[in-house]
């Protein structure tokens, strides 16, 4: 994390893990990026704003990372 947040949780005393069991959830997201030209040509809609599109891209990337971690 880049914000310095440190989370802790309880665990059974004496248990040793080869890998931290929740490490699979520590994912860095690669967000899709598109230019203004690509947006106008491929994504723009009268019923959908640029802000809506950006939110959708972020939420779908996050959901994909979670799905991949669970599989």
DRENPA-3360 file (N, C-alpha, C; in nm, 2 decimals, always signed):
BEGIN
1 = XXXXXXXX = +0.08/-0.12/+0.00/+0.00/+0.00/+0.00/+0.09/+0.12/+0.00 ~ +0.04/+0.22/-0.07/+0.12/+0.35/-0.07/+0.07/+0.45/+0.03 ~ -0.04/+0.42/+0.10/-0.10/+0.52/+0.19/-0.05/+0.49/+0.34 ~ +0.03/+0.39/+0.36/+0.08/+0.36/+0.49/-0.01/+0.28/+0.58 ~ -0.13/+0.25/+0.54/-0.23/+0.17/+0.62/-0.17/+0.03/+0.65 ~ -0.18/-0.01/+0.77/-0.13/-0.14/+0.81/-0.24/-0.21/+0.89 ~ -0.29/-0.32/+0.83/-0.39/-0.40/+0.89/-0.34/-0.52/+0.96 ~ -0.40/-0.56/+1.07/-0.35/-0.68/+1.15/-0.48/-0.76/+1.17;
9 = XXXXXXXX = -0.45/-0.89/+1.19/-0.56/-0.98/+1.23/-0.51/-1.09/+1.32 ~ -0.60/-1.16/+1.39/-0.57/-1.26/+1.48/-0.53/-1.39/+1.40 ~ -0.44/-1.46/+1.46/-0.40/-1.59/+1.40/-0.36/-1.69/+1.52 ~ -0.38/-1.81/+1.49/-0.35/-1.91/+1.59/-0.20/-1.91/+1.62 ~ -0.16/-1.91/+1.75/-0.02/-1.91/+1.79/+0.05/-2.03/+1.74 ~ +0.17/-2.01/+1.69/+0.26/-2.12/+1.65/+0.24/-2.17/+1.51 ~ +0.14/-2.11/+1.44/+0.11/-2.15/+1.30/+0.21/-2.08/+1.21 ~ +0.28/-2.16/+1.13/+0.38/-2.10/+1.03/+0.33/-2.13/+0.89;
17 = XXXXXXXX = +0.32/-2.03/+0.81/+0.28/-2.04/+0.67/+0.40/-2.02/+0.58 ~ +0.41/-2.10/+0.48/+0.51/-2.07/+0.37/+0.49/-1.94/+0.31 ~ +0.36/-1.92/+0.27/+0.32/-1.79/+0.21/+0.21/-1.73/+0.29 ~ +0.20/-1.60/+0.31/+0.09/-1.54/+0.38/-0.04/-1.58/+0.31 ~ -0.14/-1.63/+0.38/-0.26/-1.69/+0.31/-0.34/-1.58/+0.24 ~ -0.33/-1.46/+0.27/-0.41/-1.36/+0.20/-0.33/-1.28/+0.10 ~ -0.21/-1.32/+0.07/-0.13/-1.26/-0.03/-0.19/-1.26/-0.17 ~ -0.27/-1.36/-0.19/-0.33/-1.36/-0.33/-0.43/-1.25/-0.35;
25 = XXXXXXXX = -0.47/-1.18/-0.24/-0.56/-1.07/-0.26/-0.49/-0.93/-0.28 ~ -0.36/-0.94/-0.26/-0.28/-0.81/-0.27/-0.24/-0.79/-0.42 ~ -0.33/-0.74/-0.49/-0.32/-0.72/-0.64/-0.30/-0.57/-0.67 ~ -0.22/-0.55/-0.77/-0.20/-0.42/-0.83/-0.29/-0.42/-0.96 ~ -0.37/-0.32/-0.97/-0.46/-0.32/-1.09/-0.40/-0.24/-1.20 ~ -0.42/-0.30/-1.32/-0.38/-0.23/-1.44/-0.51/-0.18/-1.51 ~ -0.53/-0.06/-1.50/-0.65/+0.00/-1.55/-0.64/+0.02/-1.70 ~ -0.75/+0.00/-1.77/-0.76/+0.03/-1.91/-0.75/+0.18/-1.93;
33 = XXXXXXXX = -0.68/+0.22/-2.03/-0.67/+0.36/-2.06/-0.71/+0.38/-2.20 ~ -0.78/+0.49/-2.23/-0.82/+0.53/-2.36/-0.81/+0.68/-2.38 ~ -0.78/+0.71/-2.50/-0.76/+0.85/-2.54/-0.90/+0.92/-2.56 ~ -0.90/+1.05/-2.57/-1.02/+1.12/-2.60/-1.08/+1.08/-2.73 ~ -0.99/+1.06/-2.83/-1.03/+1.02/-2.96/-1.09/+0.88/-2.96 ~ -1.03/+0.79/-2.89/-1.09/+0.65/-2.87/-1.23/+0.66/-2.80 ~ -1.24/+0.74/-2.70/-1.36/+0.75/-2.63/-1.47/+0.80/-2.73 ~ -1.44/+0.91/-2.80/-1.54/+0.97/-2.89/-1.58/+0.87/-3.00;
41 = XXXXXXXX = -1.48/+0.80/-3.05/-1.51/+0.71/-3.17/-1.58/+0.58/-3.13 ~ -1.54/+0.52/-3.01/-1.58/+0.39/-2.97/-1.67/+0.38/-2.85 ~ -1.67/+0.48/-2.76/-1.74/+0.46/-2.64/-1.85/+0.56/-2.61 ~ -1.84/+0.67/-2.67/-1.94/+0.78/-2.64/-2.08/+0.74/-2.67 ~ -2.17/+0.79/-2.59/-2.31/+0.77/-2.60/-2.39/+0.88/-2.55 ~ -2.51/+0.91/-2.60/-2.60/+1.01/-2.55/-2.65/+0.98/-2.41 ~ -2.66/+0.85/-2.38/-2.72/+0.80/-2.26/-2.61/+0.77/-2.15 ~ -2.49/+0.79/-2.18/-2.38/+0.75/-2.09/-2.27/+0.86/-2.09;
49 = XXXXXXXX = -2.23/+0.90/-1.98/-2.13/+1.01/-1.97/-1.99/+0.95/-1.97 ~ -1.89/+1.04/-1.99/-1.75/+1.00/-1.98/-1.72/+0.95/-1.84 ~ -1.77/+1.02/-1.74/-1.75/+0.99/-1.60/-1.81/+0.85/-1.57 ~ -1.93/+0.82/-1.62/-1.99/+0.68/-1.61/-1.89/+0.58/-1.67 ~ -1.84/+0.60/-1.78/-1.75/+0.51/-1.85/-1.62/+0.49/-1.76 ~ -1.57/+0.59/-1.71/-1.45/+0.58/-1.62/-1.48/+0.50/-1.50 ~ -1.59/+0.52/-1.44/-1.63/+0.44/-1.32/-1.65/+0.30/-1.35 ~ -1.71/+0.27/-1.46/-1.73/+0.13/-1.51/-1.59/+0.06/-1.53;
57 = XXXXXXXX = -1.50/+0.13/-1.59/-1.37/+0.07/-1.62/-1.30/+0.04/-1.49 ~ -1.30/+0.13/-1.39/-1.24/+0.10/-1.26/-1.30/-0.01/-1.19 ~ -1.44/-0.01/-1.18/-1.51/-0.12/-1.11/-1.49/-0.26/-1.18 ~ -1.49/-0.26/-1.31/-1.47/-0.39/-1.38/-1.33/-0.44/-1.36 ~ -1.23/-0.35/-1.35/-1.09/-0.39/-1.33/-1.07/-0.45/-1.19 ~ -1.14/-0.39/-1.09/-1.14/-0.43/-0.95/-1.20/-0.57/-0.94 ~ -1.32/-0.58/-1.00/-1.39/-0.71/-1.00/-1.31/-0.82/-1.06 ~ -1.24/-0.79/-1.17/-1.16/-0.89/-1.24/-1.04/-0.94/-1.15;
65 = XXXXXXX = -0.98/-0.84/-1.08/-0.87/-0.88/-0.99/-0.92/-0.97/-0.88 ~ -1.03/-0.94/-0.82/-1.09/-1.02/-0.71/-1.12/-1.16/-0.76 ~ -1.19/-1.16/-0.88/-1.22/-1.29/-0.94/-1.10/-1.38/-0.96 ~ -0.99/-1.32/-1.02/-0.87/-1.39/-1.04/-0.80/-1.44/-0.91 ~ -0.81/-1.36/-0.81/-0.75/-1.40/-0.68/-0.83/-1.52/-0.62 ~ -0.96/-1.53/-0.64/-1.04/-1.64/-0.59/-1.03/-1.76/-0.67 ~ -0.98/-1.76/-0.79/-0.98/-1.88/-0.87/-0.85/-1.95/-0.86;
% end
